[in-house]
Amino acid sequence: MFKNAIKFLLLLSFFSVSSVHSADFDNCKVTEIISAGSKNGHVALTCMVQPRPACASAGNFIGFDKSSEEGKQYMAMLLAAFASDFTVTGYVDDFQCSPHQGNVALLTHIRLRK
């Protein structure tokens, strides 16, 4: 009986924790894509990124290293969203800004939606 109660509580805590944190930006449109140098990619959104790291004073921007494998994927998805007027949803690093644009939150996950 005691083991079953512990299992139930652990399962319940997993679902409550996973449902608390929503995306850092949700259902946003891409309004501008900036590419500077070989690594700096950053994008302006129609919404604010929240929560975001303290260094991210440009609250409606996300940044990434466009030369990395994931950065190339981010760029392709963001270009598609911009060209097709689709929305994006995603997450940023809670403690770090883009190393290539110090006032922009570092992108860690993105989803494209129709």
N, CA, C and O atoms as a GROMACS GRO file, in nm:
protein
  456
    1MET      N    1   0.081  -0.119   0.000
    1MET     CA    2   0.000   0.000   0.000
    1MET      C    3   0.087   0.126   0.000
    1MET      O    4   0.062   0.220  -0.076
    2PHE      N    5   0.188   0.128   0.086
    2PHE     CA    6   0.277   0.244   0.096
    2PHE      C    7   0.352   0.268  -0.035
    2PHE      O    8   0.368   0.383  -0.076
    3LYS      N    9   0.397   0.162  -0.101
    3LYS     CA   10   0.467   0.175  -0.229
    3LYS      C   11   0.375   0.234  -0.335
    3LYS      O   12   0.418   0.318  -0.415
    4ASN      N   13   0.251   0.191  -0.337
    4ASN     CA   14   0.156   0.244  -0.435
    4ASN      C   15   0.129   0.392  -0.412
    4ASN      O   16   0.114   0.468  -0.507
    5ALA      N   17   0.122   0.433  -0.287
    5ALA     CA   18   0.099   0.574  -0.255
    5ALA      C   19   0.216   0.659  -0.301
    5ALA      O   20   0.197   0.768  -0.356
    6ILE      N   21   0.338   0.610  -0.280
    6ILE     CA   22   0.457   0.683  -0.324
    6ILE      C   23   0.460   0.692  -0.476
    6ILE      O   24   0.490   0.799  -0.531
    7LYS      N   25   0.429   0.585  -0.545
    7LYS     CA   26   0.425   0.586  -0.691
    7LYS      C   27   0.322   0.687  -0.741
    7LYS      O   28   0.348   0.763  -0.835
    8PHE      N   29   0.206   0.688  -0.679
    8PHE     CA   30   0.101   0.782  -0.719
    8PHE      C   31   0.147   0.926  -0.699
    8PHE      O   32   0.125   1.010  -0.786
    9LEU      N   33   0.209   0.956  -0.586
    9LEU     CA   34   0.256   1.092  -0.559
    9LEU      C   35   0.366   1.134  -0.657
    9LEU      O   36   0.368   1.249  -0.702
   10LEU      N   37   0.456   1.043  -0.689
   10LEU     CA   38   0.561   1.074  -0.786
   10LEU      C   39   0.501   1.101  -0.923
   10LEU      O   40   0.542   1.196  -0.991
   11LEU      N   41   0.406   1.021  -0.963
   11LEU     CA   42   0.340   1.040  -1.092
   11LEU      C   43   0.264   1.172  -1.094
   11LEU      O   44   0.270   1.245  -1.194
   12LEU      N   45   0.195   1.203  -0.988
   12LEU     CA   46   0.120   1.328  -0.979
   12LEU      C   47   0.213   1.448  -0.985
   12LEU      O   48   0.182   1.546  -1.053
   13SER      N   49   0.327   1.443  -0.916
   13SER     CA   50   0.421   1.554  -0.917
   13SER      C   51   0.481   1.574  -1.056
   13SER      O   52   0.506   1.687  -1.097
   14PHE      N   53   0.504   1.467  -1.130
   14PHE     CA   54   0.556   1.477  -1.266
   14PHE      C   55   0.459   1.555  -1.354
   14PHE      O   56   0.500   1.644  -1.427
   15PHE      N   57   0.331   1.522  -1.349
   15PHE     CA   58   0.234   1.590  -1.433
   15PHE      C   59   0.213   1.734  -1.391
   15PHE      O   60   0.194   1.821  -1.477
   16SER      N   61   0.216   1.762  -1.264
   16SER     CA   62   0.196   1.900  -1.221
   16SER      C   63   0.315   1.987  -1.259
   16SER      O   64   0.296   2.103  -1.296
   17VAL      N   65   0.438   1.936  -1.250
   17VAL     CA   66   0.556   2.013  -1.288
   17VAL      C   67   0.560   2.034  -1.438
   17VAL      O   68   0.592   2.143  -1.484
   18SER      N   69   0.528   1.932  -1.516
   18SER     CA   70   0.538   1.944  -1.660
   18SER      C   71   0.432   2.036  -1.717
   18SER      O   72   0.450   2.088  -1.827
   19SER      N   73   0.324   2.059  -1.648
   19SER     CA   74   0.218   2.144  -1.701
   19SER      C   75   0.230   2.289  -1.654
   19SER      O   76   0.156   2.375  -1.702
   20VAL      N   77   0.320   2.318  -1.562
   20VAL     CA   78   0.332   2.452  -1.507
   20VAL      C   79   0.401   2.546  -1.604
   20VAL      O   80   0.355   2.659  -1.622
   21HIS      N   81   0.509   2.505  -1.666
   21HIS     CA   82   0.589   2.593  -1.750
   21HIS      C   83   0.542   2.586  -1.895
   21HIS      O   84   0.555   2.482  -1.961
   22SER      N   85   0.489   2.696  -1.943
   22SER     CA   86   0.451   2.702  -2.084
   22SER      C   87   0.571   2.758  -2.162
   22SER      O   88   0.675   2.789  -2.104
   23ALA      N   89   0.554   2.769  -2.290
   23ALA     CA   90   0.662   2.819  -2.376
   23ALA      C   91   0.702   2.961  -2.337
   23ALA      O   92   0.620   3.037  -2.285
   24ASP      N   93   0.827   2.994  -2.362
   24ASP     CA   94   0.877   3.129  -2.333
   24ASP      C   95   0.822   3.231  -2.434
   24ASP      O   96   0.811   3.350  -2.403
   25PHE      N   97   0.790   3.185  -2.553
   25PHE     CA   98   0.716   3.266  -2.650
   25PHE      C   99   0.621   3.172  -2.722
   25PHE      O  100   0.656   3.059  -2.753
   26ASP      N  101   0.499   3.221  -2.748
   26ASP     CA  102   0.395   3.132  -2.800
   26ASP      C  103   0.311   3.202  -2.905
   26ASP      O  104   0.263   3.314  -2.886
   27ASN      N  105   0.293   3.134  -3.018
   27ASN     CA  106   0.204   3.182  -3.124
   27ASN      C  107   0.247   3.320  -3.175
   27ASN      O  108   0.164   3.408  -3.193
   28CYS      N  109   0.376   3.336  -3.199
   28CYS     CA  110   0.433   3.464  -3.242
   28CYS      C  111   0.463   3.461  -3.392
   28CYS      O  112   0.488   3.356  -3.449
   29LYS      N  113   0.461   3.577  -3.452
   29LYS     CA  114   0.501   3.591  -3.593
   29LYS      C  115   0.644   3.644  -3.597
   29LYS      O  116   0.688   3.716  -3.507
   30VAL      N  117   0.716   3.606  -3.701
   30VAL     CA  118   0.852   3.656  -3.724
   30VAL      C  119   0.840   3.785  -3.805
   30VAL      O  120   0.780   3.786  -3.912
   31THR      N  121   0.897   3.894  -3.752
   31THR     CA  122   0.887   4.023  -3.822
   31THR      C  123   1.018   4.065  -3.888
   31THR      O  124   1.018   4.148  -3.978
   32GLU      N  125   1.130   4.008  -3.843
   32GLU     CA  126   1.261   4.046  -3.898
   32GLU      C  127   1.360   3.935  -3.870
   32GLU      O  128   1.359   3.876  -3.762
   33ILE      N  129   1.446   3.907  -3.966
   33ILE     CA  130   1.554   3.809  -3.950
   33ILE      C  131   1.684   3.881  -3.979
   33ILE      O  132   1.701   3.940  -4.086
   34ILE      N  133   1.777   3.876  -3.883
   34ILE     CA  134   1.905   3.944  -3.898
   34ILE      C  135   2.016   3.840  -3.901
   34ILE      O  136   2.021   3.750  -3.816
   35SER      N  137   2.104   3.852  -3.998
   35SER     CA  138   2.218   3.764  -4.011
   35SER      C  139   2.342   3.852  -4.020
   35SER      O  140   2.357   3.929  -4.115
   36ALA      N  141   2.431   3.840  -3.921
   36ALA     CA  142   2.550   3.924  -3.918
   36ALA      C  143   2.673   3.837  -3.896
   36ALA      O  144   2.681   3.764  -3.797
   37GLY      N  145   2.767   3.843  -3.985
   37GLY     CA  146   2.887   3.762  -3.973
   37GLY      C  147   2.859   3.615  -3.997
   37GLY      O  148   2.754   3.578  -4.049
   38SER      N  149   2.952   3.532  -3.958
   38SER     CA  150   2.939   3.388  -3.987
   38SER      C  151   2.855   3.313  -3.884
   38SER      O  152   2.814   3.200  -3.909
   39LYS      N  153   2.830   3.373  -3.768
   39LYS     CA  154   2.761   3.300  -3.662
   39LYS      C  155   2.634   3.367  -3.609
   39LYS      O  156   2.541   3.297  -3.569
   40ASN      N  157   2.627   3.498  -3.608
   40ASN     CA  158   2.519   3.571  -3.543
   40ASN      C  159   2.390   3.566  -3.624
   40ASN      O  160   2.380   3.623  -3.733
   41GLY      N  161   2.290   3.498  -3.569
   41GLY     CA  162   2.156   3.501  -3.624
   41GLY      C  163   2.061   3.544  -3.513
   41GLY      O  164   2.065   3.487  -3.404
   42HIS      N  165   1.978   3.642  -3.540
   42HIS     CA  166   1.876   3.677  -3.443
   42HIS      C  167   1.751   3.725  -3.515
   42HIS      O  168   1.756   3.773  -3.628
   43VAL      N  169   1.638   3.711  -3.445
   43VAL     CA  170   1.507   3.726  -3.506
   43VAL      C  171   1.418   3.811  -3.416
   43VAL      O  172   1.417   3.794  -3.294
   44ALA      N  173   1.342   3.902  -3.477
   44ALA     CA  174   1.242   3.981  -3.405
   44ALA      C  175   1.107   3.911  -3.415
   44ALA      O  176   1.069   3.861  -3.520
   45LEU      N  177   1.036   3.909  -3.303
   45LEU     CA  178   0.904   3.846  -3.295
   45LEU      C  179   0.797   3.950  -3.264
   45LEU      O  180   0.828   4.061  -3.221
   46THR      N  181   0.672   3.914  -3.286
   46THR     CA  182   0.561   4.004  -3.255
   46THR      C  183   0.522   3.999  -3.108
   46THR      O  184   0.432   4.071  -3.066
   47CYS      N  185   0.588   3.917  -3.030
   47CYS     CA  186   0.556   3.905  -2.888
   47CYS      C  187   0.683   3.913  -2.804
   47CYS      O  188   0.794   3.907  -2.857
   48MET      N  189   0.664   3.928  -2.675
   48MET     CA  190   0.777   3.933  -2.582
   48MET      C  191   0.814   3.793  -2.537
   48MET      O  192   0.727   3.708  -2.518
   49VAL      N  193   0.943   3.770  -2.520
   49VAL     CA  194   0.993   3.644  -2.465
   49VAL      C  195   0.988   3.658  -2.314
   49VAL      O  196   1.049   3.748  -2.256
   50GLN      N  197   0.914   3.566  -2.249
   50GLN     CA  198   0.897   3.576  -2.104
   50GLN      C  199   0.871   3.439  -2.044
   50GLN      O  200   0.776   3.374  -2.086
   51PRO      N  201   0.948   3.392  -1.952
   51PRO     CA  202   1.063   3.458  -1.891
   51PRO      C  203   1.184   3.455  -1.984
   51PRO      O  204   1.190   3.376  -2.078
   52ARG      N  205   1.277   3.542  -1.956
   52ARG     CA  206   1.401   3.549  -2.033
   52ARG      C  207   1.515   3.585  -1.938
   52ARG      O  208   1.489   3.634  -1.827
   53PRO      N  209   1.639   3.563  -1.978
   53PRO     CA  210   1.750   3.596  -1.889
   53PRO      C  211   1.763   3.747  -1.868
   53PRO      O  212   1.717   3.826  -1.950
   54ALA      N  213   1.823   3.785  -1.759
   54ALA     CA  214   1.838   3.927  -1.724
   54ALA      C  215   1.916   4.005  -1.830
   54ALA      O  216   1.893   4.125  -1.847
   55CYS      N  217   2.006   3.940  -1.901
   55CYS     CA  218   2.087   4.007  -2.003
   55CYS      C  219   2.007   4.041  -2.129
   55CYS      O  220   2.052   4.121  -2.210
   56ALA      N  221   1.890   3.982  -2.145
   56ALA     CA  222   1.810   3.998  -2.268
   56ALA      C  223   1.723   4.123  -2.261
   56ALA      O  224   1.602   4.114  -2.236
   57SER      N  225   1.784   4.238  -2.283
   57SER     CA  226   1.708   4.364  -2.279
   57SER      C  227   1.621   4.380  -2.404
   57SER      O  228   1.522   4.453  -2.400
   58ALA      N  229   1.655   4.315  -2.513
   58ALA     CA  230   1.572   4.317  -2.634
   58ALA      C  231   1.470   4.204  -2.619
   58ALA      O  232   1.493   4.092  -2.667
   59GLY      N  233   1.359   4.233  -2.554
   59GLY     CA  234   1.264   4.131  -2.509
   59GLY      C  235   1.186   4.060  -2.617
   59GLY      O  236   1.128   3.955  -2.591
   60ASN      N  237   1.182   4.115  -2.737
   60ASN     CA  238   1.108   4.047  -2.843
   60ASN      C  239   1.201   3.983  -2.947
   60ASN      O  240   1.158   3.953  -3.058
   61PHE      N  241   1.327   3.961  -2.910
   61PHE     CA  242   1.424   3.898  -3.000
   61PHE      C  243   1.471   3.764  -2.944
   61PHE      O  244   1.476   3.744  -2.823
   62ILE      N  245   1.506   3.673  -3.035
   62ILE     CA  246   1.573   3.548  -2.999
   62ILE      C  247   1.699   3.538  -3.084
   62ILE      O  248   1.702   3.586  -3.197
   63GLY      N  249   1.803   3.476  -3.030
   63GLY     CA  250   1.929   3.465  -3.102
   63GLY      C  251   1.983   3.324  -3.099
   63GLY      O  252   1.945   3.243  -3.014
   64PHE      N  253   2.072   3.294  -3.194
   64PHE     CA  254   2.130   3.160  -3.206
   64PHE      C  255   2.256   3.167  -3.292
   64PHE      O  256   2.280   3.266  -3.361
   65ASP      N  257   2.335   3.062  -3.286
   65ASP     CA  258   2.456   3.048  -3.368
   65ASP      C  259   2.414   2.982  -3.499
   65ASP      O  260   2.388   2.862  -3.503
   66LYS      N  261   2.406   3.060  -3.606
   66LYS     CA  262   2.356   3.007  -3.733
   66LYS      C  263   2.455   2.914  -3.802
   66LYS      O  264   2.419   2.853  -3.903
   67SER      N  265   2.578   2.901  -3.751
   67SER     CA  266   2.675   2.811  -3.812
   67SER      C  267   2.667   2.669  -3.755
   67SER      O  268   2.722   2.575  -3.814
   68SER      N  269   2.599   2.652  -3.642
   68SER     CA  270   2.586   2.518  -3.581
   68SER      C  271   2.476   2.439  -3.652
   68SER      O  272   2.396   2.497  -3.725
   69GLU      N  273   2.472   2.309  -3.632
   69GLU     CA  274   2.370   2.225  -3.694
   69GLU      C  275   2.230   2.268  -3.651
   69GLU      O  276   2.140   2.281  -3.734
   70GLU      N  277   2.212   2.289  -3.519
   70GLU     CA  278   2.079   2.332  -3.474
   70GLU      C  279   2.048   2.474  -3.521
   70GLU      O  280   1.933   2.506  -3.550
   71GLY      N  281   2.149   2.559  -3.530
   71GLY     CA  282   2.129   2.695  -3.579
   71GLY      C  283   2.084   2.697  -3.724
   71GLY      O  284   2.002   2.780  -3.762
   72LYS      N  285   2.136   2.606  -3.804
   72LYS     CA  286   2.092   2.596  -3.944
   72LYS      C  287   1.947   2.552  -3.950
   72LYS      O  288   1.871   2.599  -4.035
   73GLN      N  289   1.907   2.461  -3.862
   73GLN     CA  290   1.767   2.419  -3.855
   73GLN      C  291   1.678   2.534  -3.810
   73GLN      O  292   1.571   2.556  -3.866
   74TYR      N  293   1.722   2.608  -3.707
   74TYR     CA  294   1.645   2.724  -3.660
   74TYR      C  295   1.627   2.825  -3.774
   74TYR      O  296   1.516   2.875  -3.795
   75MET      N  297   1.735   2.854  -3.845
   75MET     CA  298   1.727   2.953  -3.952
   75MET      C  299   1.629   2.908  -4.061
   75MET      O  300   1.549   2.988  -4.109
   76ALA      N  301   1.635   2.781  -4.099
   76ALA     CA  302   1.544   2.730  -4.202
   76ALA      C  303   1.398   2.741  -4.156
   76ALA      O  304   1.311   2.782  -4.233
   77MET      N  305   1.372   2.704  -4.031
   77MET     CA  306   1.235   2.710  -3.980
   77MET      C  307   1.186   2.854  -3.968
   77MET      O  308   1.071   2.884  -4.000
   78LEU      N  309   1.273   2.943  -3.923
   78LEU     CA  310   1.234   3.082  -3.907
   78LEU      C  311   1.212   3.151  -4.042
   78LEU      O  312   1.122   3.234  -4.055
   79LEU      N  313   1.294   3.117  -4.140
   79LEU     CA  314   1.273   3.170  -4.276
   79LEU      C  315   1.140   3.121  -4.332
   79LEU      O  316   1.067   3.196  -4.396
   80ALA      N  317   1.109   2.993  -4.308
   80ALA     CA  318   0.981   2.938  -4.354
   80ALA      C  319   0.864   3.009  -4.286
   80ALA      O  320   0.765   3.042  -4.351
   81ALA      N  321   0.876   3.032  -4.156
   81ALA     CA  322   0.770   3.102  -4.082
   81ALA      C  323   0.751   3.244  -4.134
   81ALA      O  324   0.638   3.291  -4.149
   82PHE      N  325   0.861   3.312  -4.161
   82PHE     CA  326   0.855   3.449  -4.212
   82PHE      C  327   0.791   3.453  -4.350
   82PHE      O  328   0.703   3.536  -4.376
   83ALA      N  329   0.834   3.365  -4.439
   83ALA     CA  330   0.784   3.364  -4.577
   83ALA      C  331   0.637   3.323  -4.586
   83ALA      O  332   0.564   3.372  -4.672
   84SER      N  333   0.594   3.233  -4.498
   84SER     CA  334   0.457   3.180  -4.506
   84SER      C  335   0.360   3.244  -4.407
   84SER      O  336   0.242   3.213  -4.407
   85ASP      N  337   0.411   3.334  -4.323
   85ASP     CA  338   0.329   3.400  -4.221
   85ASP      C  339   0.274   3.302  -4.118
   85ASP      O  340   0.166   3.323  -4.063
   86PHE      N  341   0.349   3.195  -4.092
   86PHE     CA  342   0.314   3.099  -3.988
   86PHE      C  343   0.358   3.153  -3.853
   86PHE      O  344   0.432   3.252  -3.846
   87THR      N  345   0.315   3.089  -3.745
   87THR     CA  346   0.357   3.131  -3.611
   87THR      C  347   0.463   3.036  -3.557
   87THR      O  348   0.476   2.921  -3.601
   88VAL      N  349   0.538   3.086  -3.460
   88VAL     CA  350   0.641   3.006  -3.392
   88VAL      C  351   0.616   3.009  -3.242
   88VAL      O  352   0.563   3.105  -3.186
   89THR      N  353   0.655   2.900  -3.180
   89THR     CA  354   0.648   2.884  -3.036
   89THR      C  355   0.781   2.825  -2.992
   89THR      O  356   0.838   2.742  -3.064
   90GLY      N  357   0.834   2.865  -2.876
   90GLY     CA  358   0.961   2.808  -2.837
   90GLY      C  359   1.009   2.848  -2.699
   90GLY      O  360   0.940   2.913  -2.621
   91TYR      N  361   1.131   2.804  -2.672
   91TYR     CA  362   1.196   2.825  -2.543
   91TYR      C  363   1.333   2.889  -2.563
   91TYR      O  364   1.397   2.872  -2.667
   92VAL      N  365   1.376   2.961  -2.462
   92VAL     CA  366   1.511   3.019  -2.459
   92VAL      C  367   1.582   2.970  -2.332
   92VAL      O  368   1.519   2.922  -2.238
   93ASP      N  369   1.712   2.984  -2.332
   93ASP     CA  370   1.792   2.952  -2.214
   93ASP      C  371   1.756   3.053  -2.105
   93ASP      O  372   1.756   3.173  -2.130
   94ASP      N  373   1.725   3.005  -1.985
   94ASP     CA  374   1.682   3.093  -1.876
   94ASP      C  375   1.793   3.182  -1.820
   94ASP      O  376   1.764   3.281  -1.753
   95PHE      N  377   1.920   3.148  -1.848
   95PHE     CA  378   2.030   3.219  -1.782
   95PHE      C  379   2.132   3.277  -1.878
   95PHE      O  380   2.227   3.342  -1.833
   96GLN      N  381   2.116   3.256  -2.009
   96GLN     CA  382   2.222   3.293  -2.102
   96GLN      C  383   2.165   3.366  -2.224
   96GLN      O  384   2.062   3.327  -2.279
   97CYS      N  385   2.234   3.470  -2.265
   97CYS     CA  386   2.202   3.537  -2.390
   97CYS      C  387   2.290   3.480  -2.501
   97CYS      O  388   2.387   3.409  -2.475
   98SER      N  389   2.254   3.512  -2.623
   98SER     CA  390   2.333   3.467  -2.738
   98SER      C  391   2.475   3.520  -2.725
   98SER      O  392   2.493   3.640  -2.699
   99PRO      N  393   2.577   3.436  -2.742
   99PRO     CA  394   2.715   3.485  -2.733
   99PRO      C  395   2.751   3.582  -2.846
   99PRO      O  396   2.851   3.652  -2.838
  100HIS      N  397   2.670   3.586  -2.950
  100HIS     CA  398   2.698   3.670  -3.066
  100HIS      C  399   2.615   3.798  -3.067
  100HIS      O  400   2.640   3.888  -3.147
  101GLN      N  401   2.515   3.806  -2.978
  101GLN     CA  402   2.431   3.925  -2.964
  101GLN      C  403   2.392   3.931  -2.817
  101GLN      O  404   2.293   3.871  -2.776
  102GLY      N  405   2.469   4.003  -2.738
  102GLY     CA  406   2.462   3.997  -2.593
  102GLY      C  407   2.333   4.042  -2.526
  102GLY      O  408   2.316   4.020  -2.406
  103ASN      N  409   2.242   4.104  -2.600
  103ASN     CA  410   2.117   4.152  -2.538
  103ASN      C  411   1.994   4.074  -2.586
  103ASN      O  412   1.881   4.120  -2.574
  104VAL      N  413   2.018   3.955  -2.641
  104VAL     CA  414   1.912   3.872  -2.701
  104VAL      C  415   1.913   3.734  -2.636
  104VAL      O  416   2.019   3.673  -2.621
  105ALA      N  417   1.795   3.684  -2.598
  105ALA     CA  418   1.784   3.551  -2.536
  105ALA      C  419   1.830   3.442  -2.632
  105ALA      O  420   1.803   3.449  -2.752
  106LEU      N  421   1.900   3.342  -2.581
  106LEU     CA  422   1.953   3.231  -2.660
  106LEU      C  423   1.845   3.127  -2.685
  106LEU      O  424   1.792   3.069  -2.590
  107LEU      N  425   1.812   3.102  -2.809
  107LEU     CA  426   1.709   3.006  -2.848
  107LEU      C  427   1.754   2.863  -2.820
  107LEU      O  428   1.868   2.827  -2.849
  108THR      N  429   1.665   2.781  -2.762
  108THR     CA  430   1.698   2.641  -2.735
  108THR      C  431   1.599   2.544  -2.799
  108THR      O  432   1.630   2.425  -2.813
  109HIS      N  433   1.481   2.591  -2.838
  109HIS     CA  434   1.378   2.502  -2.892
  109HIS      C  435   1.277   2.585  -2.970
  109HIS      O  436   1.238   2.693  -2.925
  110ILE      N  437   1.235   2.535  -3.086
  110ILE     CA  438   1.136   2.609  -3.164
  110ILE      C  439   1.039   2.514  -3.232
  110ILE      O  440   1.075   2.402  -3.270
  111ARG      N  441   0.916   2.561  -3.245
  111ARG     CA  442   0.809   2.485  -3.313
  111ARG      C  443   0.741   2.579  -3.411
  111ARG      O  444   0.711   2.694  -3.379
  112LEU      N  445   0.716   2.530  -3.531
  112LEU     CA  446   0.650   2.608  -3.637
  112LEU      C  447   0.506   2.560  -3.648
  112LEU      O  448   0.481   2.440  -3.648
  113ARG      N  449   0.410   2.655  -3.659
  113ARG     CA  450   0.267   2.620  -3.667
  113ARG      C  451   0.197   2.693  -3.780
  113ARG      O  452   0.232   2.806  -3.815
  114LYS      N  453   0.099   2.627  -3.838
  114LYS     CA  454   0.013   2.692  -3.939
  114LYS      C  455  -0.094   2.772  -3.870
  114LYS      O  456  -0.176   2.835  -3.936
   0.00000   0.00000   0.00000
